Amino acid sequence: MKARALFRRHGLAFVPASREGRELMASVKDGGTAFVEVWTARNMAQHRKYFVVLNNVVEATGKWTSTEDLRFDLFKHLKRGTIRVSTVDGTVDFVPDSMAVASMPKDEFERLYDDTMRLLSDWLGADPEMLTQEAA
C-alpha cells in the first residue's frame, strides 16, 4: 500500500498532522513497519514570490501573454517536462512538469527557483535580485 499524509516531528517520532495522517497510521498494525519518504514542506511564501516575479516579467516585458506562457517557456528551456509523441499523427508536444506541492519537494522547488532567476536574468539582462525586490 502507498499513501501520502502530513506528519509533524516530535522528538524522534512523527505524529499525524492531519486526518489523512491519522487514517494512514491506523492502517498500519501496532508494532508494524512502514517505509517513509520524507519531503520537507515547501516555503509557500517563496512559492507565491515565484509567481509574483513571473507576473512582473509578463507585465513589464509584454513578451508573453500570460504567466502560464512564460512558465511553459521556462520549463521547456530548463528541460523540466516530458516530450510526448502522438501515436496517431506523430505530432510532438512538450508537457511541463507539475509544480503542485504534492509533486515537487522543497529542495527541487528551490533548485527550480534558482534556475528560473538565473534564466530570467540571462533573457532580460536583469539582476535576479532586482526581480525579487520588485516582487516584494
N, C-alpha and C positions, 0 to 999 in steps of 0.2 A: 504494500500500500504506500502511495505517495500522497502527501498533503502539505499545505503551507499554512502557517499561522504565526501570529506575532507573540513573542515572548520577551520578558524583561529579566535581566540578570540580577540576582540577589545572592551575593557571596559567590559560592561555587555552584549555584543551581540556577536553572532557568525556570521562571514561573510564567504561566499563561497570562497574557496581557489583553486577551480578547475572548469572546465567546468561542470562536473557532479554535483558539488555543486550548481552552478547557475541553472542548469536544475531542480534539486530537489527543490530548493527554489521557482522556477517559478511554480512548480506543486501544491504548497500549496496556497490556496486562500488568498488574502490580509485580514489580521485580523484572519486568520485561526490558528489552533493549531496543533501541532505535538509532538509526543513523541521523545525524543532524548536519545540515549545511547552513552555516552562519552567514547571514547577509546583514551588514551594519545598515541601519536605517539611513536613508539619504537625507541630506540637508535640504529641506523644502524651500528655504529662503534662497539657496543657491539655484534650485530648480526654477523658481519664479524669476530670479535675476537673469537666468539664461534666456528665457522667453522675452523679457523686457529688452535685453540687448538686441535680440533678433528683431523685435518690433521697431526699436530705434533705428536699426540699419535699414529696414524696409522703408520706414518713413523718411529717413534722411537721404537715401540714395535714389529711390524710385526705380531701382533696377529689378526689383521683384514685386509681384502683385500682392503677395501675402507672406506672412511669417512662415506658413507651411511650404510655400515655394522656395523660400530661402533655405529652410531646413532640408528640403529634398536635395537641393544643390550641394549643401554642405555634406550631407550624408553620402551622396554619390561620390563626391570628391574624396572624402575620407574613407571610402570603401566600407561603410557601415550599413550593409544591407545585402540583399540577395539578388542575383541575376536570375530571372526566370525566362525560359524559352517556351513558347506555346507549342504544344504538340500538334495543334490543329493547323496553324498558319505560319509557324516559325518566328513570329514576332518576339522580340526581346524586350523585357521590361525590367526596370530596377525597382525593387521593393525595399524601402528603408527599414532598418531595424526599429523595433518598438522602443520607446523611451518610458514606457509605463514603469512605475515604481516597482511593481512585482517582477518585471523582466530585466531590469538594469540595476545591479548593485551599486552602492555608493562609490567604490573605487573606480568602477567603469564609467560612471557618470562624471566623476571628477576628471578622468582622462579625456572624455568627450568634451567637457567644458574647456579644458586647456587647449585641446586640438582645435576647437572651434574658434577660440580667441586668437590663436596663432594664425589660422587660415583667414579669418576676417581681417586681421592686421595686414596680411600679405595682399589680399584682394583690394582693400580700401586704402592702404597706406596709412592706417591709423594705429595708434598705440592701443593695445587691448585694455590697458589701464584706463584710458580715456573713455572707451566704450562702457566700461564697468562704472565709472564715476557718473556718466550721463544716465545710466540705468537706475541709479540710486534714487 
